[in-house]
Each structure stands twice: as C-alpha cells, then as structure tokens.
Amino acid sequence: VLLASGDPQFFGIGRRAVEEFGIDAVEILPDLSSIQIAFARIKEPWDDAFLMSLHGGPDKSKRRKLPHEMRDIPSLLEQHGKIAVLTDRVNNPSEIAKAFNFELRTPNSKLVMHVCERLGYPDEKISSGTPEVIAGMSFSDPNVVILQKSEGRSEKSEVKFGLKEDEIEHERGMITKDEVRAVAIHKLRLPASGVFWDIGAGSGSVSVEAARLCPRLKVVAVEMNEERVTILKNNIRKFGIRNIELLYGPAPEALENLPAPDRVFIGGSGGRLNKIVQAVGEKISSGIIVINAVTLDTLNNAVASLGKNGFKTEVSQISVSRSKVVSGTVHLTALNPIFIVKGEKDRR
C-alpha cells in the first residue's frame, strides 16, 4: 500500500505509480483533492476552472519541469476567467499575486484571489482579496489558490478581435487601417503561443490585436519614435495587456538580444528594410514574416529581400473603399491601396 493524500491522479503520485509498476498492477482509491475542497469552501463551481500546479518539490535542484510557470498566470486568467493553483513554498500565494502588474488593471475588471490554507486541519483558514492585498500577506503551508476574474460587462460581449481605429490611440492617422490589419493578421497565422515581433509598431494596433487574440503569445513591439512609444504605452495600459514587451530603439540593432521569433510583422522600417529582413532571416528557422508596403519601391524591395534570405513569397494588394454620405447620398471613398507581402520559411 502506498498512502497519498487527496486524489493521486491530480498532479500526484498516481501517474508515477502506474509508470513504475504498470497499469494492471495498480489499484487507485482516490479521496477528495484539495482543489475540490477549496472550491467547496468558497462555494464556487469548478467545472469551468483551469487547473494547474506550481508545486515543483522542496529541492530546487530537483524541481521537475512544469507545463506552466507563475508568469503565465495572468494570460491564463485572461483566457479562462477562473484558475486553481497548487502552490509550494517558493510559488506561494504572495508571489503569485505579484505576478500581476497592478498598473495594467483595466478599470472595468475585478480580480479576486482566494487563499485556502491547511484545508482539513483544525486551523484551516480562507482568505480573499485583490492581488494587491494578498501580495503583502504571508500564509501557512499547505495552501491552494483560486483566482477569479469578473468583468463589468458580460464576457460574451467582449471584443477579442476587431478593434476600430478610433478605439486605439494613434498619431495623426498613423495607424494600420482596420481592413488592412485584419488581412495582415490573417496572413501571419498566429500561433497560440510562441514569439511575435512587431517591428515599426507605431501606435501598436497590430501588437494589441495580436496580444488580445493570443494571450499566451509573447509580443515584442519595437518602435524607435519616442512620441509613438508613449502612445503605444497608453494603448497597452488602456487594454490591460500583459503579454506585450515594448522595446524602444531602431531595428535591426534592437533585435539582437531578442528570443527567436515564430512570426514577424514589419509595419515600418525607416528605410532599413533590407537589413531588418536579413536580421530576421538569421534568427528565424521556420516561420512567417509579413510586410506592409505602400509604394512599388517598397514592394519590390520586400520581395527581393525575402527571396534573398530564404523566404518563399506571396503578394496581395488590398484596395479598400468606405461608404460616406455626401448631400444625402452614399458614396464610396477609396483609401490608398496597400501591398501585403508574406514570406514563409519552412525548416523542411
């Protein structure tokens, strides 16, 4: 007999026992898990919660690799709205609370943390509060954490993709237009997780849309114009986005120490497109790069640079006309056509 607390198949010894002795030699008699008890204590259903473990063991040198880390919690909460976390002394409730950037909290969002200490013991204790409050407290072991996010409006009404130009702060019309942004992001085929570079990010419209669409994607917004960097910061704060890293500086120099990207968007190059594409080509072994070009010169330059650096290219032209009422009748007003150049590199 191997005696374990709770449910051995819930981040417990059960998996190891089956691996060691074989499925036919093991009989498992589970008890209630700490997560079941915790949700019962706060009287919340848990069938809609994301369950994770940060319990890596007491010996740091022998800690097993976990699927998720503490820094993933804010983006996971954006996705799921409710998370239960098995903790340990290193990954404790106070440290989990500090993983949230309090300055990025959107005005209409409410986040509550429940810390359930020593469940089943005589000194059992349940504490609830905001991350700001929990971050300054200490707790007894063992404990589990439940995080809940509720919005001022229904989650069903929250727009995940399709922000309008007037919703994003920008400089004198310097923004990737809605229709063009939609096509560019479609061409990028964004992965659920990985690294995305937005070079010449400007107001950050592409970065913001990508980050909201894929909360587990690490977005690096690179911009060299100081005024636009300020605007970008405002947009990140306005939408409460936690998975955008803002990098102030010129490309390609600013790209040197970044993690290799899976996707790259170039909205502005400052006349250094060839060097930027070369730098991206050296970093990316498999992935997609999308370049927006307004002029034929930029189009030709983009296609040539991508081909030279091992990318298979395709070009789309986007011509958009928008309706406008003039003297009581509806007219269509054309926007400047845009070339969208996609380069793809496959390690095969």
Disulfide bonds with the S-S distance in Angstrom:
none
